[in-house]
Amino acid sequence: MSCSRCQGLMVAENLFNPSEGVSHTWMPVTRCLNCGNLEDALIRLARCLPDRLRRSTRTGPQRRGVWIKEMREHGQW
């Protein structure tokens, strides 16, 4: 399998997931040996969704501080 970012070699790994409540679990993922890109089953599923089902994103800068400054300037906050 090749990486979607750099076309490097992806290897299967199990990552420890401590955020699953009381019982800790291991998640099967694939990791790129070149760039470190991690993918799991949910990420691969989301990439297969048609455009009309995907979440829309805002255009422009995504940094929180930039949006707060713009909202204050326009009196929306």
C-alpha positions, 0 to 999 in steps of 0.5 A: 500500500502506498501513502496518499501524501508522499507515495511512500511505503505504508506499514500496519501497526497497532497504536495504544488508545488510552482515551477509551474510558476505563479499558484501554484499547489498541487500534489497527492503523497504517503508518507511512515510513517516509512522512509518518502519515497515519490512517485508520479505517475511519479516515479511509472511509471518509475519503471514499465519501462523495463530495455532497456528503462531506463536511464543508470547510470555511475558506481563508485562514483557519487560525482561531486568532484570525477569526476572532480578530475579524469578528471583533472588527465587524461587530459580530462578537 
